[in-house]
Amino acid sequence: MPESAADLEQRAERAVRRGELHAALQLFEELIALTPGDERVRQRMESVRALLQPAELSDGQRPTEPDEAEPRPAAGTFTDAEQGELHASAGRFVEALRCYERALAAAPENELIRERLQELRELAPPGARADLGSAEQLPAPASAPAPQRAPSRSTKVAHASFAPIEGEPAPRPLPRDPVKMLEALLERIRAGRRGASTRA
């Protein structure tokens, strides 16, 4: 049973999405043979051919340029699916999703649009926040008091560093006068050095 033009076009577009550009070109050529007057299909085939590097072309030749430059279609002539692809290629997945939803509403039997819409739904960020007020409330598990852990080594070292030295009286508070404070600090340093030299 021969394929319809729509089926052939869907297969060609799937091949493009999978990156199988040579297979897509062959399918577009078959499609043009079925519908020789469809300029839209011819333009799509040329855009796919332009994606190939010159060395990748099966016959080794560059695609032939048309004799006269064809005008680019105006922005309003894009279909919803084409607009969706433009948005998706720019990373605007929410906008692409909207375009493909309109395209599916216009052609609900189109399996290719349905597949692409599903792909875009997976790529688009979630829209609205979850309604936590209506969510099921789960009881919190009874938490047992955490077992007392032994202090870590760094905690022991920090406490030992600032612990008063046993057997020595606590130092007197420093005076408020800056000159007297400096003299008291210097005396503490001298006393510390004297004590260190006698202990050694």
Residue, then its C-alpha position, 0 to 999 in steps of 0.5 A: m500500500p503506497e504511503s500518503a504524502a502526509d505520512l511521508e512528510q511525517r517520516a521525513e520530519r522524524a528523520v530530521r529530528r533524529g539527525e538522519l539528514h540523508a534519510a530525510l532528504q530521500l523521503f523529501e525527494e519521494l514526497i516531491a515526486l508525489t506532490p511536484g507542485d508543493e513549494r513548501v515541501r521543496q523549501r523544507m527539503e532545501s533547508v534540510r540540505a543546507l544543514l549538511q556539510p558539502a562533504e556529507l552530500s551523497d554525490g559530493q556536490r554542493p546543492t545547486e542554488p536557484d537561478e533567482a533568489e526566492p523571497r523569504p516567507a513573511a513572519g505571518t506565513f509560518t505554521d504553528a508547528e514551524q513557530g514552535e520549532l523556532h521557539a524550541s531551537a531558541g530554548r523557549f520551550v514554554e512558547a514552543l509548547r503553546c504553538y504546538e498545542r495550537a497546531l495539535a488543536a488544528a490537526p488532532e490526527n497528526e501523530l508527528i505534532r503529538e510526539r513533538l508536543q510530548e517531547l516539549r512537555e518534558l523539556a518545558p519547566p513546570g508551570a504553576r507551583a504545587d498546591l500544598g494546601s490541598a496535599e495529603q498531610l502525613p504525620a511526622p515520624a516521632s523523633a527520638p532524641a539524638p544520642q550524645r556524641a563524644p566531642s570531636r578532636s577539634t572541639k577538645v583542642a579549642h577548649a584546651s587552648f583557652a583553658p586556664i593553666e592549673g596552679e597559676p592564679a588568674p590574671r588581674p583585670l587590665p586597667r582602663d588607662p591605655v598606658k597602664m594597660l600596655e604596661a600590664l600587658l608587657e609585664r604579663i608577656r615578661a612573666g610568661r617568658r620567665g615562666a617558660s624559661t624556668r620550666a624548660 
